[in-house]
């Protein structure tokens, strides 16, 4: 339908990429982005590692795998066109124990099925040629894995929306959504915005905002805080590129790793501890409302029953730098507590089903004229432009919801 107004709630990178996709490629459509904060990309999009993932980890045939491969290509081209940072510094996925080699080899086959470019399996000696200070007995080397600045990309997306005649309205916390014959009415207190269709890209608040649109209650968001250490400036030369562990397939988090940033800093981490607020970037940030919601949800307790041992280990690292760095030393043996200072933190919006299953793939729901992105896990930033294409196709009837 021509001359439509499409509303998008959430000015993170997925919401802004979707707004940009519609504004640029749907003539006659007006886009308005509604964001509760006073700036864009203040939450997950502005608190991530900056890694452009190549697609090593994802199940072949999954939405994650397909959108990541497509998303990397689009993002690389966009950064080149806009002169935004995009540095292919490469990644090592390192096996440090013999029992990890089989998992690493399975990961290699998965990555080949995902068409990860130039990936190869390397020996202990080749690890040292690429990363002289790294440990490990074997590794996968992904030379095309890159780093970027996702907050800068999100700001560029927002400017594209405005330049295309759209609007990014900040300071608009959504307090209600009503489906009326004349359109979808989005409320923020006494203020109202009317649109023809609505897309929800609200990350940490995706379940809460979706309830306004009468979507299903599951999955629910369980927030996990990831805390980082920073290598001191004089120790940043310990690594040249990204150094990651072989992931444990039972757990969705990748474990402590080394991440150079485009600003020259090097992060070590993150851990993954249950946050006591959806925006709980510090230990002291506690939301009684969020805590009550977590406690009342059966999926929280079922998840905890499956992963309590891992949780204890993660909390030990949160309170003890020595425990945190013990994991890091497996991959770069020369690093220690004296080489790091505490850095920042991010909060991951982990979707959890009622049975306690950690939702691993993208999940998008349709409720009438409302499309709700209920789970957009890593690599959502990497895949943001491809996710935007997927959402746009679904909204306008040429794609599918999942």
C-alpha positions as CSV (number, residue, x, y, z in Angstrom):
1,X,0.0,0.0,0.0
2,X,1.4,3.4,-1.0
3,X,1.8,6.4,1.3
4,X,2.1,4.2,4.4
5,X,3.7,5.3,7.6
6,X,5.8,2.6,9.2
7,X,6.7,2.9,12.9
8,X,9.8,1.3,14.4
9,X,10.2,1.1,18.1
10,X,13.9,1.0,19.1
11,X,16.9,2.9,17.8
12,X,19.5,0.2,18.2
13,X,21.3,-1.1,15.2
14,X,18.7,-3.6,14.1
15,X,15.8,-1.0,14.4
16,X,17.8,1.7,12.5
17,X,19.0,-0.7,9.8
18,X,15.3,-1.7,9.3
19,X,14.2,1.9,9.2
20,X,16.9,2.7,6.7
21,X,16.0,-0.3,4.5
22,X,12.4,0.7,4.3
23,X,13.1,4.4,3.9
24,X,15.5,3.8,1.0
25,X,13.7,1.0,-0.8
26,X,10.0,1.5,-0.3
27,X,9.0,4.6,-2.3
28,X,6.0,6.4,-0.8
29,X,6.6,5.0,2.6
30,X,7.3,7.3,5.6
31,X,9.3,5.9,8.5
32,X,9.3,7.1,12.1
33,X,11.7,5.6,14.6
34,X,10.6,5.8,18.3
35,X,13.3,5.6,21.0
36,X,13.0,6.0,24.7
37,X,16.6,7.3,25.2
38,X,18.0,10.7,24.2
39,X,20.5,9.2,21.7
40,X,20.6,6.1,19.5
41,X,22.4,2.8,20.1
42,X,22.9,3.4,23.9
43,X,22.3,-0.3,24.9
44,X,23.4,-3.5,23.2
45,X,24.5,-1.7,20.0
46,X,26.7,0.6,21.9
47,X,28.1,-2.0,24.4
48,X,29.3,-4.8,22.2
49,X,32.7,-6.0,21.2
50,X,32.7,-4.5,17.7
51,X,33.5,-7.8,16.1
52,X,32.2,-8.5,12.6
53,X,31.6,-12.2,12.8
54,X,32.4,-14.4,9.8
55,X,29.8,-17.1,10.5
56,X,32.0,-19.8,12.1
57,X,29.7,-20.8,14.9
58,X,26.2,-21.0,13.4
59,X,24.1,-24.0,12.5
60,X,24.2,-24.4,8.7
61,X,20.8,-23.6,7.3
62,X,19.8,-21.5,10.3
63,X,18.5,-18.0,9.9
64,X,21.7,-16.9,11.8
65,X,24.0,-18.5,9.4
66,X,22.3,-17.2,6.2
67,X,21.9,-13.6,7.5
68,X,25.4,-13.4,8.8
69,X,27.0,-14.3,5.5
70,X,24.8,-11.8,3.7
71,X,25.2,-9.2,6.5
72,X,29.0,-9.2,6.4
73,X,29.1,-8.4,2.7
74,X,26.6,-5.6,3.1
75,X,28.3,-4.2,6.2
76,X,31.8,-4.2,4.6
77,X,30.5,-2.3,1.6
78,X,28.6,0.2,3.7
79,X,31.7,0.9,5.9
80,X,33.8,1.4,2.8
81,X,31.3,3.7,1.2
82,X,30.9,5.8,4.4
83,X,34.6,5.6,5.4
84,X,33.7,4.0,8.7
85,X,36.2,1.7,10.5
86,X,36.4,-1.8,9.1
87,X,39.6,-3.7,9.9
88,X,40.1,-7.3,8.9
89,X,42.5,-8.2,11.8
90,X,41.7,-12.0,11.7
91,X,40.6,-14.4,14.4
92,X,42.1,-17.5,16.0
93,X,39.7,-20.1,17.6
94,X,42.2,-21.9,19.8
95,X,42.0,-25.4,21.3
96,X,44.1,-25.6,24.5
97,X,43.3,-29.2,25.5
98,X,43.2,-32.4,23.5
99,X,39.5,-32.9,24.2
100,X,38.7,-29.6,22.4
101,X,40.3,-30.7,19.1
102,X,37.3,-32.8,18.1
103,X,34.9,-29.9,18.8
104,X,37.2,-27.6,16.9
105,X,37.2,-29.9,13.9
106,X,33.4,-30.1,14.0
107,X,33.4,-26.3,14.1
108,X,35.6,-26.2,11.0
109,X,33.1,-28.3,9.1
110,X,30.3,-26.1,10.2
111,X,32.1,-23.0,9.1
112,X,32.9,-24.5,5.7
113,X,29.2,-25.3,5.2
114,X,28.6,-21.6,6.1
115,X,31.1,-20.5,3.4
116,X,33.4,-18.7,5.8
117,X,36.1,-17.3,3.5
118,X,39.7,-18.4,3.7
119,X,39.3,-20.4,6.9
120,X,42.0,-22.9,7.7
121,X,43.0,-25.3,10.4
122,X,46.5,-24.6,11.7
123,X,49.0,-26.3,14.0
124,X,50.7,-25.2,17.2
125,X,53.7,-23.8,15.2
126,X,51.4,-21.8,12.9
127,X,49.6,-20.3,15.9
128,X,52.8,-18.8,17.0
129,X,53.5,-17.4,13.6
130,X,50.2,-15.5,13.7
131,X,50.1,-14.8,17.4
132,X,53.5,-15.1,19.0
133,X,52.2,-14.9,22.6
134,X,49.2,-17.3,22.2
135,X,48.9,-20.7,23.7
136,X,47.1,-23.7,22.3
137,X,47.8,-26.9,20.5
138,X,45.7,-26.3,17.3
139,X,43.4,-23.5,16.0
140,X,41.2,-22.3,13.3
141,X,42.3,-19.1,11.6
142,X,39.8,-16.8,10.0
143,X,41.8,-14.0,8.4
144,X,38.7,-12.1,7.2
145,X,37.1,-11.7,10.6
146,X,37.0,-7.9,11.2
147,X,36.3,-5.2,13.8
148,X,34.3,-2.1,13.4
149,X,32.4,0.6,15.4
150,X,28.8,-0.4,15.6
151,X,27.7,2.8,17.5
152,X,29.1,4.9,14.6
153,X,27.3,2.6,12.1
154,X,24.0,3.0,14.0
155,X,24.4,6.8,13.9
156,X,25.1,6.7,10.2
157,X,21.9,4.6,9.7
158,X,19.9,7.1,11.7
159,X,21.2,9.9,9.5
160,X,20.3,7.9,6.4
161,X,16.7,7.7,7.7
162,X,16.5,11.4,8.3
163,X,18.1,12.2,4.9
164,X,15.5,10.0,3.2
165,X,12.6,11.9,4.8
166,X,12.1,9.8,7.8
167,X,12.1,10.7,11.5
168,X,14.1,9.5,14.5
169,X,12.1,10.6,17.5
170,X,14.1,10.4,20.7
171,X,12.9,10.5,24.3
172,X,9.7,8.5,23.4
173,X,9.4,5.6,25.9
174,X,6.5,3.4,24.7
175,X,3.8,2.9,27.3
176,X,1.0,1.4,25.2
177,X,0.1,0.0,21.7
178,X,-3.4,0.0,20.4
179,X,-4.7,-1.5,17.2
180,X,-7.4,0.7,15.9
181,X,-9.3,0.6,12.6
182,X,-7.5,3.7,11.4
183,X,-4.1,2.4,12.3
184,X,-1.7,1.4,15.1
185,X,-1.6,4.0,17.9
186,X,1.7,4.1,19.9
187,X,1.5,5.9,23.2
188,X,4.2,7.5,25.3
189,X,2.3,8.9,28.3
190,X,-0.2,11.3,26.9
191,X,1.6,11.6,23.5
192,X,0.4,9.5,20.6
193,X,1.9,8.5,17.2
194,X,-0.3,6.8,14.6
195,X,1.2,4.5,12.0
196,X,-0.1,2.0,9.5
197,X,2.3,-0.8,10.6
198,X,4.6,-1.2,13.5
199,X,7.9,-3.1,13.9
200,X,9.3,-3.7,17.4
201,X,13.1,-3.9,17.7
202,X,13.5,-3.3,21.4
203,X,16.3,-5.7,22.5
204,X,16.5,-5.8,26.3
205,X,12.8,-4.9,26.5
206,X,11.5,-7.0,23.6
207,X,9.2,-9.2,25.6
208,X,7.8,-6.3,27.7
209,X,7.0,-4.1,24.6
210,X,5.6,-7.1,22.7
211,X,3.1,-7.5,25.5
212,X,1.6,-4.1,24.6
213,X,0.8,-5.6,21.2
214,X,-0.7,-8.7,22.7
215,X,2.0,-11.0,21.5
216,X,2.7,-14.3,23.2
217,X,4.5,-14.1,26.6
218,X,7.4,-16.3,25.5
219,X,10.2,-16.2,25.0
220,X,11.1,-13.9,27.9
221,X,14.3,-11.9,28.2
222,X,16.8,-12.9,30.9
223,X,19.6,-10.2,31.0
224,X,23.2,-11.3,31.3
225,X,26.0,-8.8,32.0
226,X,29.3,-9.3,30.3
227,X,32.2,-7.7,32.1
228,X,35.5,-6.9,30.5
229,X,39.1,-6.3,31.5
230,X,41.3,-4.0,29.4
231,X,44.9,-4.6,28.7
232,X,47.1,-1.8,30.0
233,X,48.5,0.3,27.1
234,X,52.0,-1.0,27.5
235,X,50.7,-4.6,27.1
236,X,48.4,-4.2,24.1
237,X,51.0,-5.8,21.9
238,X,50.3,-9.2,23.6
239,X,47.8,-9.9,20.8
240,X,47.7,-8.8,17.1
241,X,44.2,-10.1,16.3
242,X,41.2,-11.8,17.9
243,X,41.9,-14.8,20.1
244,X,38.9,-16.9,21.0
245,X,38.3,-20.3,22.8
246,X,36.6,-23.3,21.2
247,X,33.0,-22.7,22.3
248,X,31.1,-25.2,24.5
249,X,28.0,-26.1,22.4
250,X,26.0,-26.5,25.6
251,X,26.2,-22.8,26.4
252,X,25.5,-19.9,24.1
253,X,28.3,-17.6,25.3
254,X,31.7,-17.8,23.8
255,X,33.9,-17.5,26.9
256,X,36.7,-15.2,27.7
257,X,38.6,-13.9,24.6
258,X,40.9,-11.1,23.5
259,X,39.4,-8.4,21.3
260,X,41.4,-5.5,19.9
261,X,39.1,-2.5,19.3
262,X,39.2,0.1,16.5
263,X,40.2,2.8,19.1
264,X,43.4,0.8,19.9
265,X,42.3,-0.7,23.2
266,X,42.2,-4.5,23.8
267,X,39.4,-6.1,25.8
268,X,39.7,-9.3,27.7
269,X,36.4,-11.0,28.4
270,X,33.5,-11.1,28.8
271,X,32.2,-13.3,31.5
272,X,28.4,-13.8,31.6
273,X,26.6,-13.2,34.9
274,X,22.9,-12.8,35.5
275,X,22.2,-9.1,35.6
276,X,19.8,-7.8,38.3
277,X,18.2,-5.3,35.9
278,X,17.6,-5.3,32.2
279,X,20.0,-2.3,32.0
280,X,22.2,-3.6,34.8
281,X,25.6,-2.5,33.5
282,X,27.0,-2.5,37.0
283,X,26.7,-4.9,40.0
284,X,24.9,-2.2,42.0
285,X,22.2,-1.6,39.4
286,X,19.1,-3.5,40.7
287,X,15.6,-3.3,39.4
288,X,13.0,-4.9,41.8
289,X,10.5,-5.1,39.0
290,X,12.9,-6.9,36.7
291,X,13.9,-9.3,39.6
292,X,10.3,-10.1,40.3
293,X,9.7,-10.8,36.7
294,X,12.7,-13.2,36.5
295,X,11.7,-14.9,39.7
296,X,8.1,-15.5,38.6
297,X,9.1,-17.0,35.2
298,X,9.5,-20.8,35.2
299,X,12.0,-20.6,32.4
300,X,14.5,-18.8,34.7
301,X,14.5,-21.6,37.2
302,X,14.7,-24.3,34.6
303,X,17.6,-22.5,32.9
304,X,19.4,-22.2,36.3
305,X,18.9,-25.9,37.0
306,X,20.7,-26.7,33.7
307,X,23.5,-24.2,34.0
308,X,24.2,-23.6,37.7
309,X,27.7,-24.9,37.6
310,X,28.7,-22.6,34.8
311,X,26.9,-19.7,36.6
312,X,29.0,-20.3,39.7
313,X,32.2,-20.2,37.7
314,X,31.2,-17.0,35.9
315,X,30.3,-15.2,39.2
316,X,33.7,-16.3,40.6
317,X,35.4,-14.5,37.8
318,X,33.1,-11.4,38.3
319,X,34.4,-10.9,41.8
320,X,38.0,-12.1,41.4
321,X,40.3,-10.6,38.8
322,X,42.7,-13.6,39.5
323,X,39.9,-16.1,38.7
324,X,38.9,-14.1,35.6
325,X,42.5,-14.0,34.3
326,X,43.1,-17.7,34.9
327,X,40.8,-18.4,32.0
328,X,42.5,-15.7,29.9
329,X,46.0,-17.2,30.5
330,X,45.0,-20.4,28.8
331,X,45.0,-18.5,25.5
332,X,47.7,-16.0,26.2
333,X,49.9,-17.5,28.9
334,X,52.0,-14.3,29.4
335,X,49.0,-12.2,30.6
336,X,48.2,-11.7,34.3
337,X,46.3,-9.6,36.8
338,X,49.0,-6.9,36.7
339,X,48.5,-6.5,32.9
340,X,44.8,-5.4,33.0
341,X,42.4,-3.0,34.6
342,X,38.7,-3.3,34.9
343,X,36.9,-2.1,31.7
344,X,33.2,-1.6,30.8
345,X,30.3,-4.0,30.6
346,X,27.4,-4.9,28.3
347,X,24.1,-6.6,28.9
348,X,22.9,-9.3,26.5
349,X,19.2,-9.8,26.0
350,X,19.1,-13.6,26.2
351,X,15.7,-14.9,25.2
352,X,14.6,-18.0,27.2
353,X,11.7,-20.3,26.5
354,X,9.4,-21.5,29.2
355,X,11.1,-24.8,29.4
356,X,14.4,-23.1,30.2
357,X,15.9,-23.4,26.7
358,X,18.2,-20.6,25.7
359,X,16.9,-19.3,22.3
360,X,19.9,-19.4,19.9
361,X,18.4,-18.2,16.6
362,X,16.6,-15.0,15.5
363,X,12.9,-15.1,16.4
364,X,10.4,-12.8,14.8
365,X,6.6,-12.8,15.5
366,X,3.7,-11.3,13.6
367,X,0.6,-10.0,15.5
368,X,-1.7,-8.4,13.0
369,X,-0.1,-5.3,11.7
370,X,2.7,-5.5,14.3
371,X,6.0,-7.4,13.7
372,X,8.0,-8.1,16.8
373,X,11.7,-9.0,16.8
374,X,11.6,-11.2,19.9
375,X,15.2,-12.5,19.8
376,X,18.1,-10.9,17.9
377,X,21.3,-12.4,19.5
378,X,24.9,-12.1,18.4
379,X,25.7,-11.7,15.5
380,X,22.7,-9.3,15.2
381,X,25.0,-6.3,14.8
382,X,27.1,-8.1,12.1
383,X,23.9,-9.2,10.3
384,X,21.9,-6.0,10.9
385,X,21.6,-5.0,7.3
386,X,20.6,-8.5,6.2
387,X,18.1,-8.8,9.1
388,X,16.6,-5.5,7.9
389,X,16.0,-7.0,4.5
390,X,14.5,-10.1,6.1
391,X,12.2,-8.0,8.4
392,X,11.2,-5.7,5.5
393,X,10.3,-8.7,3.3
394,X,8.2,-10.2,6.1
395,X,6.4,-6.9,6.9
396,X,5.5,-6.3,3.2
397,X,4.4,-9.8,2.6
398,X,7.3,-11.2,0.5
399,X,9.1,-13.1,3.3
400,X,8.4,-15.3,6.3
401,X,8.4,-14.8,10.0
402,X,10.1,-17.3,12.3
